[in-house]
Amino acid sequence: MAQSTVNRKDSIDYYDMSIEQLLSMKAHGVPSELEELINSLILAASKRPLTARESPGIVTLITQEEIRNSGARDLIDVLRLVPGIDFGMDVEGVVGIGTRGLWAHEGKMLVLLDGQEMNELLFGTNQFGNHFPVDQIKKIEVVRGPGSATYGGFAEYGVINIITRTAADIDGVSLAGTYGQMQTTTGRSNFNLSAGKVKKDFEFSLGAFLGSATRSDKNYTDYAGQTYNMAGNSDLNSTLLNLGMSYKGFSVRGIMDLYQTTVRDAYDSSKVTPYPMAFNSYFLELKYSGTLGKQKKLTIVPKLNFKSQSPWQTLPGQDTTSPPYFKDVQRYTGGIMASYNLTRKINFLAGAEAYLDRSQDNIDSSFFKDGKKEVGYSNQAYYFQGLAKTRFVNFVVGARYDMHSNYGSAFVPRLGLTKKIKKFHFKILYSNSFRSPSVENINLSSSIKPELTTVLEFEAGYQITRASILTANIFDISTKSPIVYYDSAGTDNYKNFGAGGSRGIEVEYRIRSKWGYVIANYSYYSVEHKDKIADYEIPGVSSMLLAFPNHKANLNALFKAGKYVGISPSLSFMGERYGYTQLDTAGNSMCEKFKPVVLANLFITVSGFAKGLTIGVGCYDILGSKYAFIQPYKPLYGNHAPLPGPSRELLVKITYDLKAVKKRREKSEE
Amino acid sequence: MKHLGKYIVLSAVFLMTFIGKTEKAFAQDVDYKTYTLFLYNFMKYVEWPTTEGDFVIGVVGESPVKKELEQLAKNKKAKGRQIVVINVANPNDAAMCNMIYIPSSKSAELKPIYEKVKGKSVLIVAEREGLARKGASISFAIDDDDALKFDINKSTLDSQNLKIANMLMQLGILVG
């Protein structure tokens, strides 16, 4: 019997509950819907669960419910609603992520899927657009600040921790199908199957996603002024299998992620015929988590990880005008973490991990530097975290030390002070972080070093009522010697060059009650008076960087209309942006201003009327905006004109939850 | 850092404006009915050497828990004994109680109360976490997920000639 049930009963029943039921009692009584959310435990910011308001990070928690209600098509739709997060255009049709005005695509934003590092190891990137199936997600913890002290060299600017539904969450089979119709072509047709079963100590879960989508059906005009329609030239096809099993403390996780795109935009000039590009990844993790001692104060977590990837893959003959690219990379990681609860409020956590990277060039005519067909590197890392919760303030102190066989060491400490005092909470965070050079960074530049970042963050929040909370934070980011891509006589290259950073403010208001919820946020960044990297600068504009607007605001809401219907409008406003578009008649690159844009969406779900069935219909980009993904940098070679986003897209999504069928039947039999 | 100060001031002003306007707004406060439920279970699963007379619970100072305990006393008995709730204004009153509840705000009273009831069968329950290590028989604790838990000092209980049932012992954490 949960506390929410018991409290509604009279006092005699309440005091007659069994002693075991005391375990479920909350000190602050029955939480409101908002309190359940803001008091839910966050793992990503500290590797030890702490409530969102006390977690030592600026964190956004996105729930399965919010994702489903909004009708989000993919992770771009989900993450765009997070303060500070935005997207930009890289090359060859790949859309990458930025945060707080900074381009984080190459190895600066860690994406974890059930604990597996999804960033590809050759360049450190993640590719967005009908990738990472949203139907499998239980929640996403977005740490909008650095996480290197915990996670290492891909978490310099942030961590996106995607947690899929567990066997217990699914407890049966769940099917989801999505069809999207853009203005002139099919937007997407996706299918997802999730299955899960718990039998005593054994748990099994499977997520299987098969999706086919189009980036856009608008016309793309390349840097040289050539135009083609993107329908059929910007496919985003994804197959993702995610298998998890656990028995007592042992667990196994296997993920196969096959992402294939169709490329025609290429670099400066587009191609006459499109060609396929593949990003294939395989992950395997064996983990044990066990507690030691009578009072279970010590938890030991040894684990082994294997990751094999072949990103940016174009096989011989697929692109007839450019050389093929086919490199494999494997990472073998072994690690152990120990967590010791000295008291209920004092925890020490320490760990060590080591990995070996191996990469092979599979094309006969191409090589790594010095004519090698294979390269290998190793890294060892040690980290520590101390957490003390006192009546006045919570302290978090941590550090991580990495030693790499090629580029040497990186040491990143962090310090956090957090506290919730009744309705008010605050966080003061100081973090060093780093970006580790990837395999290709090392290959293309033998002298490359990790780039180092210092971030200061201050957050204050106030729970206005039991249903609403206002949170605001400011941040200051300074990056030294960033790893910058540059062109050297038509050849890719990287160097540590200059300095960069941004500062700004993010404000979010949430209200959540029986009628639904509203999440409204605003984010602002500026690079005024910050060091800037020339390739990211806008000529004549000192406060902004290419591609990312100073001002961004989002709204995500749900209004329940009766018992079965949910109406969910969502909206993203992006202020004016700048990007290079094409060459002028004199052959100079033209930097243009893009007007502010509003992406308005509406999704309506009908559920609960029949056996586990949920039907959703909606429209994304109702206003038919002219949104385009802009390249956030300006290289000498590899310029990319802004890539149009999807046109107005009508969506139908059907979800069928077989667990609900079973439960309903059981209920009717009773 | 030139504009950082400006942002801080603006943020603070923004937040303080809300704080001022919502002073009477309701937030999630401690649920003392839950604490009372735990105290009632302590009465049921702790064995006192005497089983006669009223069961006297003393609350040190003012606390909302007193009102909840008085409500409990109207409806329930402690193993057949009438429950009586009194206010413990000074440590000398403690010796007449079977159970003493020390609210967080009165944690400083633990030491003098402990000295007064040393060796006597008075269950000292402290609201503030950690006091079971400092003389209380039982002290409450709140987990990160807001679950209400308690620590038990078995040595103190033994010295008080109080026996605790295994079922209750398994729910708490032994700290002494």
Interface residues (C-beta under 8 A of the other chain):
Chain A: Q3 N7 S11 I12 Y14 Y15 M17 I19 E20 L22 L23 S24 M25 K26 A27 H28 G29 V30 P31 S32 E35 N39 L41 P49 L50 T51 E54 Q295 T343 R344 K345 K422 K423 F424 L456 F458 A460 Y462 Q463 I464 T465 R466 L470 A472 N473 I474 D476 R503 G504 I505 V507 S526 E528 H529
Chain B: M1 K2 H3 L4 Y7 I8 L10 S11 A12 F14 L15 F18 I19 T22 A25 F26 A27 Q28 D29 V30 D31 K33 T34 Y35 L37 F38 Y40 N41 K44 Y45 Q71 L72 N75 K76 E129 G130 F140 A141 I142 D143 D144 D145 D146 A147 L148 K149 D151 M167 L168 L171 I173 L174
